[in-house]
Amino acid sequence: MNPVLRQALFLLSMLALSCARPRLYYLRTELPILEERFDLAVAPGPWTHESIPTVVSDTANVPDDLVLPTLRALMALPGAADACDPNTGGPRPDAAEYCVALYRTPQDWRVSWPIRNLLRERNACQPPFGGVDDETFGREVPVVGFAHNHPCGTLMSSPDLNQFPAMKMADGLWTMVSYAASPGGRLARDARNQLIPAWAWLATGHKDEPRFYKWNPAGEVFQWDQEQGHWEFQATCHPQEASGMRSPRMLLPRCSPELKW
């Protein structure tokens, strides 16, 4: 090949690489699934994001040093916040929900890549119930819970309260559990050999005024207090069942005391 042409092709390839946009998320159709079930998607991990660290800790809960940067990074994804139509009150066509799994390896705490739902992207994303395929430790890493965003700034819906790690039982059936678990049934324990409880997290509000929530399987809801630097208990909430033509995504949980929406 002509040396001049070779150099020109090299420069063009370097230009193409430099102009390529970095990956921000995965679509569900890009992910492997277990047992040919769409809900059992497996997310890759860890999320390579400049603001999200891997955190070494022996605590019984996911460290806030990992949780808070993750929630802020979710809010910054395309269509994740302030994507509500002021005329209809509903999400704009560019609005999207993203889901990540927070998990534990034998060495540290990590978070999976975000999943953006390809089908009906304005609706809820579906968590990776099939677990995480970590680049170092493989697929048998215990998932502690899932975090997602609401692009219109709303609080959790009734279905949100029921999204926790899933594992396959001895009889072949899948079930959600209240503790950190891998899909194959490996339960995570802390330095005191105690089971690690499951949690769920929500990033909502506005980009300049985000609100972060977390809740456990008992329905105890906490909000992050930025000024005090801790999670403040808000209410105990339980999901409501959908009836008739009403979408379960539109149902608010029953909370005591009542949450301010």
C-alpha positions, 0 to 999 in steps of 0.5 A, a space after each residue: 500500500 502507498 505509504 501516503 495512503 496508509 498514513 491517511 487511513 491511519 489518521 482517519 481511523 484515529 479521528 473516528 475513534 476520537 469522535 466516537 461517543 463513550 457508552 453511557 448505558 446498555 439497552 435491554 436487547 443488548 444483554 444476555 438473559 437467563 432461561 429465555 426470560 426477558 425479565 432475567 437480564 444480566 447487566 455487565 459490571 462495573 459501570 466505568 464512570 469517572 464519578 463512581 468508585 469501587 468502595 472497600 468496606 465491611 459494613 452490612 449496608 452498601 456504603 453511601 460513598 458508592 450509593 450517592 455518586 451512583 444516584 447523581 450519575 443516574 440523574 445526569 444520563 440523557 432524559 433522566 431528569 427534568 424531562 416532563 411535558 408541562 402541558 400534559 404532566 407526563 414524560 416527554 418522548 426523550 424521557 427515560 428511566 435507567 436501572 442499575 444493580 448495586 452488588 458486592 464482590 469478594 473485595 469491594 462494592 460495585 455498581 452495574 452499568 445502567 439499563 435503558 429500556 428499549 421498548 416503551 422507553 418512557 415507561 419504567 425500566 426493568 431491573 436486571 433480575 438475572 444479576 450482574 456479570 462482573 468483569 473480574 468475578 463473573 456472575 455469582 456476585 450477590 446483588 444488594 438491590 436496584 437503583 433507578 430514576 424518575 424523569 418527571 420528579 415523582 416519588 416511588 410507585 407501588 411496583 417500585 416497592 417490590 423490586 428486590 434481588 431475585 434468586 433461583 430456588 431448589 425447585 427451579 422457581 425464581 423468587 425475590 429475597 430480602 437479602 443480598 443474593 446472587 441469582 444462583 442463591 449465594 447469600 452475602 454476609 458482612 465481616 460479622 457473618 451477618 446477612 446483608 439486607 436488601 435495599 432499593 434506591 430512587 433518584 428523582 426531583 430536578 437536576 439542580 435539586 435532586 431528591 434521593 430515597 431508599 427503602 427496604 422490603 419492610 417498606 421503611 422509606 428514607 430520604 437523604 438529608 444533604 445538610 445533615 449527611 444522613 438518611 432520614 426516616 420518612 414513612 412506612 409504605 405498602 404497595 396498592 394493587 391495580 384494579 380495572 384499567 388503571 396502570 400499576 405505575 400510576 398507583 401511589 403506595 399507602 404510607 404512614 405517615 403520609 409522604 409529601 408528593 
